[in-house]
Amino acid sequence: MKNPSLGSLTLLFATSCAGPPVAELSHPESSQLFDLLDTGQDGSLSPFEALDALLVISKEGALTREALGAFLSEHAEEELAEGRELFEMGDSDRDGKLVLDELPRGFASMMSSLDTDGDGAVTWSEFRLAHIETSELMARGEGAELYAELVEEIGEPVRLEGAPVDLVEELREFDVDGDGTVTQEEIVQVIREELAGTTFEVTGELAIMQGVIGATTPSSVLELAFMNPEVRTIVLTNMPGSMDDVANVRAGRYIRQLGLDTHVPADSEVASGATDLFLAGKYRSAEPGARFGIHSWGGGPVVATDLPRDHEDHLLYLDYYEEMGIPGEFYWRTLSAAPAEGIHWMTEEELERFDFFTDEKPVLK
């Protein structure tokens, strides 16, 4: 196998970006483009974030000023429409605001930081200015829900001492300061770290991958290949899934285009979007005991199983599986295997039926 290198990355970019140079953008357009490229939303832009975004944009054709302007405009319209749909889902009485006390606990916790005037409600004007799907808001929402569940089970304060035996280990993971008590802030901190994105630890020809797949994962894959051309195999270890299906598919396509292999060790579990990312490997293997989890997808007001089979929303993964040489039947199995909030651990028979492992195995060293 030819290892990924500067030449292969240059080719990957050049074949997508052929055309006349981009004209200088106006200041508003430049600011909007920077925000789009900054997938980590940290106010700084890495060359690999830029490369990832430009590869996406260039699929529409030559990188002209007009093409960039049209892409930015379409992206802004889609984000606004998705935000409006989510807002209206929470605005059940259609009074133009989300009353925090009337929302589910987790969603209310996410929305509370958007209540800029402190009146106990979030208006559309407040809502539309927020990045709703950021890991910070998700951490707050999930943290509030989990803490409430623990309070119902154990009482408040949530102490390790006297807690049910089956919860002690989980509580210990959340007890950040080690004082024997778990607070909501500690839970949010742990979840925030888990949602920070994927990381790679390079050891020889292996890249050990961990974390939740998110918006920064495609650029991280590009950076891995560029900065570590000796890497041949990505080893997925205990990866629960993804926060961004589109980014997940894009990262998988980069892995396949760069000719990288994938492997899961015996003591690891990969699930949801991480299972899909595993399928991108040129050669794919796993040790006995490795587990692969699948379930249906659901986001906002849309649940996959509510859509007809010919609905366009199914195409994201149907097209992806076809590119990866995985039977389309696998997609429909993920939808029936478990609901979005559940998980089904695949059987050996299922792994064989859906061609999860290739005959030639990655070289691990």
Secondary structure, 3 states (H helix, E strand, C coil): CCCCCHHHHHHHHHCCCCCCCCCCCCHHHHHHHHHHHCCCCCCCCCHHHHHHHHHHHHCCCCCCHHHHHHHHHHHHHHHHHHHHHHHHHHCCCCCCEEEHHHCCHHHHHHHHCCCCCCCCEEEHHHHCCCCCCCHHHHHHHHHHHHHHHHHHHHCCCEECCCCCHHHHHHHHHHCCCCCCEECHHHHHHHHHHHCCCCEEEEECCEEEEECCECCCHHHHHHHHHHHCCCCCEEEECCECCECCHHHHHHHHHHHHHCCCEEEECCCCEEECHHHHHHCCCCCEEECCCCEEEECCCEECCEEHHHCCCCCHHHHHHHHHHHHCCCCCHHHHHHHHHCCCCCCEECCHHHHHHCCCCCCCCCCCC
